[in-house]
Amino acid sequence: MESFRHINENRSLQFLISIGSVLFISSICYLFIDFIGYHVVALILLLMVSILAMFFKILPVVIVAVLSALIWNFLFIQPQLTFKINTPEDALLFLMYFVIAVMNAVFTTKIRKAEAQARKRKEKEKTIQLYNTLFNSLSHELKTPIAAIIGSVDTLKENSAKLSEDNTVDLYNEIEIAGNRLNRQVKNLLNMSRLESGSIHIQPNWYDINELIYNVIENNKVGENEHKIIYDSKDLPLFLFDATLIEQILHNIIHNAIQYTPRGSTIEIDAFATDNACVIKVSDNGKGFPDEYMEQVFEKFYRLPKSIAGGTGLGLSIAQGFAQAHNGKIELKNKIEGGAEFTISIPAKMTDPKHYQNE
């Protein structure tokens, strides 16, 4: 891919490849001229010009089209090894070849240019749409917690003497919840920016997956009457991966389950090792995902129709991006008994904890 980009940006290299190609093809055809005839050679050379026009800029392709016409005349049309043409039929054929080759080169490159401009317009429209979606999401996601923080602080300042201890604690809890919500959105934006710019650098180390999962559960604790998160630790090896990214993957998936399943739902986590990967499953007993939207849930800013207010649609996209940064993936399916199941597969080396010191 990098070499193709280099060729696409280097016009001199395009000239060299184009001329080299026509000389090489012409030499091969010249060796077999008695078997294929000069009419077939014309078709082969036209095909070569068409292929070059699909990839190169217009000037090298026009030049190679003219060159191919002259070579075809010189090497293949009788009398050979001259530019003379004996019959009117061959002269007309040569003229048609010349016109078709040049027109083919010009029109093909112009079509490519038009397609490139159409792609740029489409990408620009998509970018504008994404920014509008982001702006609309953030206008709610940032405004709501900021208003909660300002309102709670104003109440504490103006009525501190009148507030009971319970009311004061409730206001501080409101500030904490709103602050965490703001922090989560800022982290999501920063993580998405890192993914978009390709600046994610894996920093692998040996980690205990049990400890990592318990940390995520602790950070996502909610009232016992609202959601229940279940995980039974296992005797698993240590895995070599970037724990910060894996923890963020788990956090985003569990937070998504908490946010979009009814109160009282159960979230179950399971972890195990395969021959070359760490696999974590996160499932819930909610309503699951509509089948027609299953492939879109990992897209940036995507939120299911009629979903509850809140969220920017970045959490699952970031989780998938972090998994792919490990050359892994996240798969989603609906359980037969109801609810959704996310399967996180992260290729990783593993070792017995007893042998960790020797690694």
LUMDOLUM-953751 format. One line per 4 residues: number of its first residue (from 1); their letters; for each residue z, x, y of C-alpha. Coordinates in steps of 0.02 Angstrom, whole numbers, m for minus. Layout:
<rs>
NUM) a) Z/X/Y | ...;
</rs>
This chain:
<rs>
1) mesf) 0/0/0 | 44/142/117 | m122/231/78 | m220/71/112;
5) rhin) m132/52/281 | m174/233/322 | m358/204/279 | m361/42/379;
9) enrs) m298/133/534 | m409/287/516 | m589/253/567 | m649/430/522;
13) lqfl) m584/407/346 | m675/239/336 | m838/325/386 | m810/458/252;
17) isig) m769/332/115 | m914/216/163 | m1046/353/166 | m975/433/9;
21) svlf) m980/265/m81 | m1162/228/m38 | m1215/405/m89 | m1120/394/m253;
25) issi) m1186/220/m300 | m1362/270/m251 | m1352/427/m360 | m1295/327/m511;
29) cylf) m1432/197/m484 | m1564/336/m463 | m1521/402/m636 | m1552/231/m714;
33) idfi) m1696/172/m602 | m1814/160/m751 | m1697/36/m836 | m1639/m73/m693;
37) gyhv) m1782/m73/m567 | m1771/m59/m378 | m1743/m246/m353 | m1577/m236/m448;
41) vali) m1530/m80/m349 | m1548/m183/m189 | m1424/m312/m256 | m1301/m175/m308;
45) lllm) m1309/m93/m136 | m1287/m262/m49 | m1134/m295/m158 | m1062/m127/m109;
49) vsil) m1090/m163/78 | m1005/m333/56 | m852/m254/m28 | m835/m122/109;
53) amff) m851/m259/241 | m700/m347/165 | m587/m199/205 | m661/m87/340;
57) kilp) m697/m106/525 | m867/m163/587 | m944/2/646 | m926/100/482;
61) vviv) m991/m51/384 | m1144/m76/497 | m1186/108/484 | m1170/106/294;
65) avls) m1278/m52/289 | m1417/38/386 | m1394/195/281 | m1405/96/118;
69) aliw) m1568/17/176 | m1644/187/217 | m1585/262/52 | m1654/114/m44;
73) nflf) m1821/139/41 | m1822/328/17 | m1764/338/m164 | m1817/175/m245;
77) iqpq) m1966/91/m160 | m2135/161/m210 | m2189/291/m164 | m2019/370/m198;
81) ltfk) m1945/512/m94 | m2037/451/62 | m2005/319/194 | m2181/251/169;
85) intp) m2204/76/97 | m2370/37/14 | m2371/m152/m11 | m2335/m294/112;
89) edal) m2219/m372/m17 | m2110/m216/m22 | m2114/m202/167 | m2054/m384/182;
93) lflm) m1923/m353/48 | m1860/m199/141 | m1853/m295/305 | m1756/m436/222;
97) yfvi) m1637/m312/141 | m1607/m226/308 | m1573/m390/400 | m1463/m462/261;
101) avmn) m1361/m302/243 | m1327/m288/430 | m1292/m474/451 | m1178/m470/299;
105) avft) m1082/m324/373 | m1065/m406/544 | m1022/m581/486 | m899/m524/352;
109) tkir) m803/m414/473 | m803/m553/604 | m736/m676/475 | m599/m551/431;
113) kaea) m556/m534/615 | m550/m723/636 | m439/m739/482 | m322/m603/549;
117) qark) m308/m694/716 | m275/m859/625 | m138/m774/523 | m61/m703/681;
121) rkek) m63/m875/763 | 15/m952/608 | 148/m816/601 | 183/m839/786;
125) ekti) 200/m1028/763 | 315/m999/614 | 419/m876/715 | 433/m1000/859;
129) qlyn) 482/m1136/735 | 614/m1023/658 | 684/m978/828 | 690/m1162/876;
133) tlfn) 780/m1201/714 | 901/m1059/744 | 930/m1112/924 | 962/m1293/874;
137) slsh) 1079/m1239/735 | 1174/m1116/842 | 1188/m1237/987 | 1296/m1343/873;
141) elkt) 1375/m1208/766 | 1433/m1104/914 | 1471/m1243/1036 | 1587/m1338/918;
145) piaa) 1709/m1196/876 | 1704/m1131/1055 | 1750/m1304/1119 | 1890/m1313/990;
149) iigs) 1959/m1144/1043 | 1950/m1183/1229 | 2028/m1356/1204 | 2170/m1290/1098;
153) vdtl) 2206/m1147/1219 | 2206/m1266/1368 | 2327/m1382/1277 | 2442/m1238/1236;
157) kens) 2440/m1174/1415 | 2465/m1342/1501 | 2585/m1426/1379 | 2676/m1284/1294;
161) akls) 2846/m1353/1345 | 2806/m1528/1282 | 2728/m1482/1115 | 2829/m1489/956;
165) ednt) 2830/m1340/839 | 2718/m1432/715 | 2592/m1475/853 | 2591/m1294/910;
169) vdly) 2560/m1233/732 | 2419/m1359/714 | 2336/m1297/873 | 2349/m1117/816;
173) neie) 2272/m1168/650 | 2129/m1251/744 | 2100/m1091/842 | 2103/m989/681;
177) iagn) 1980/m1105/592 | 1862/m1106/742 | 1875/m917/759 | 1834/m892/575;
181) rlnr) 1686/m1009/592 | 1620/m910/740 | 1648/m747/648 | 1554/m814/496;
185) qvkn) 1403/m864/599 | 1396/m699/691 | 1407/m605/525 | 1266/m712/454;
189) llnm) 1155/m673/604 | 1193/m487/592 | 1160/m486/405 | 996/m579/427;
193) srle) 946/m455/562 | 982/m312/442 | 877/m393/306 | 732/m427/426;
197) sgsi) 731/m249/491 | 746/m173/317 | 903/m77/367 | 1004/m127/213;
201) hiqp) 1061/33/128 | 1150/17/m38 | 1312/117/m51 | 1356/106/m236;
205) nwyd) 1525/146/m309 | 1626/96/m462 | 1711/m74/m441 | 1813/m195/m543;
209) inel) 1720/m361/m538 | 1882/m457/m576 | 1966/m389/m420 | 1813/m424/m315;
213) iynv) 1803/m606/m372 | 1989/m635/m339 | 1967/m565/m163 | 1826/m689/m130;
217) ienn) 1929/m833/m200 | 2076/m785/m89 | 1963/m783/65 | 1894/m955/21;
221) kvge) 2057/m1042/m18 | 2068/m1221/40 | 2194/m1357/10 | 2226/m1392/m174;
225) nehk) 2180/m1575/m147 | 2011/m1526/m74 | 1932/m1398/m192 | 1988/m1303/m345;
229) iiyd) 1915/m1132/m385 | 1936/m1075/m565 | 1909/m900/m633 | 1983/m822/m789;
233) skdl) 1977/m634/m782 | 1900/m540/m929 | 1905/m366/m1000 | 1747/m304/m913;
237) plfl) 1683/m129/m876 | 1675/m55/m702 | 1506/m84/m619 | 1412/33/m504;
241) fdat) 1354/m68/m353 | 1385/m100/m169 | 1543/m207/m174 | 1528/m260/9;
245) lieq) 1358/m341/m23 | 1409/m418/m190 | 1565/m490/m109 | 1459/m565/30;
249) ilhn) 1342/m642/m100 | 1488/m724/m189 | 1569/m778/m27 | 1411/m863/36;
253) iihn) 1381/m956/m128 | 1562/m1014/m146 | 1572/m1063/37 | 1411/m1162/15;
257) aiqy) 1488/m1252/m135 | 1646/m1292/m38 | 1547/m1356/111 | 1424/m1466/17;
261) tprg) 1527/m1538/m127 | 1648/m1685/m110 | 1834/m1656/m88 | 1921/m1632/m254;
265) stie) 1771/m1543/m331 | 1796/m1398/m450 | 1707/m1231/m429 | 1702/m1122/m585;
269) idaf) 1661/m937/m589 | 1612/m837/m742 | 1567/m652/m755 | 1501/m548/m898;
273) atdn) 1400/m392/m934 | 1230/m381/m1017 | 1147/m220/m1077 | 1104/m164/m900;
277) acvi) 1170/m292/m776 | 1320/m379/m705 | 1299/m568/m714 | 1405/m690/m614;
281) kvsd) 1389/m879/m630 | 1455/m998/m497 | 1449/m1183/m541 | 1519/m1343/m469;
285) ngkg) 1533/m1525/m519 | 1455/m1595/m361 | 1291/m1689/m345 | 1178/m1538/m371;
289) fpde) 1013/m1509/m280 | 863/m1627/m274 | 729/m1554/m390 | 594/m1559/m256;
293) ymeq) 696/m1443/m142 | 756/m1318/m273 | 629/m1183/m224 | 669/m1196/m39;
297) vfek) 857/m1174/m38 | 844/m984/m20 | 727/m992/130 | 790/m940/302;
301) fyrl) 864/m1081/407 | 826/m1209/272 | 948/m1352/256 | 930/m1501/139;
305) pksi) 876/m1664/222 | 1023/m1775/270 | 1146/m1633/236 | 1311/m1635/328;
309) aggt) 1323/m1563/503 | 1363/m1379/518 | 1283/m1221/450 | 1127/m1127/501;
313) glgl) 1043/m1120/331 | 1065/m931/320 | 1201/m911/189 | 1098/m928/30;
317) siaq) 950/m835/106 | 1064/m687/145 | 1140/m695/m29 | 967/m686/m109;
321) gfaq) 918/m543/9 | 1072/m441/m38 | 1039/m473/m224 | 859/m415/m204;
325) ahng) 921/m259/m113 | 1006/m216/m280 | 841/m257/m371 | 929/m413/m433;
329) kiel) 905/m599/m407 | 994/m766/m392 | 934/m915/m491 | 982/m1096/m462;
333) knki) 980/m1243/m581 | 1061/m1413/m596 | 1182/m1439/m741 | 1147/m1579/m863;
337) egga) 1322/m1651/m836 | 1299/m1642/m646 | 1324/m1510/m514 | 1236/m1347/m473;
341) efti) 1244/m1177/m557 | 1200/m1012/m471 | 1168/m862/m583 | 1181/m692/m496;
345) sipa) 1103/m549/m595 | 1133/m374/m526 | 1063/m224/m621 | 1204/m96/m628;
349) kmtd) 1270/49/m727 | 1438/19/m808 | 1580/118/m880 | 1745/87/m968;
353) pkhy) 1889/93/m842 | 1975/222/m953 | 1829/341/m929 | 1813/311/m741;
357) qne) 1896/474/m695 | 1762/568/m793 | 1619/486/m702;
</rs>
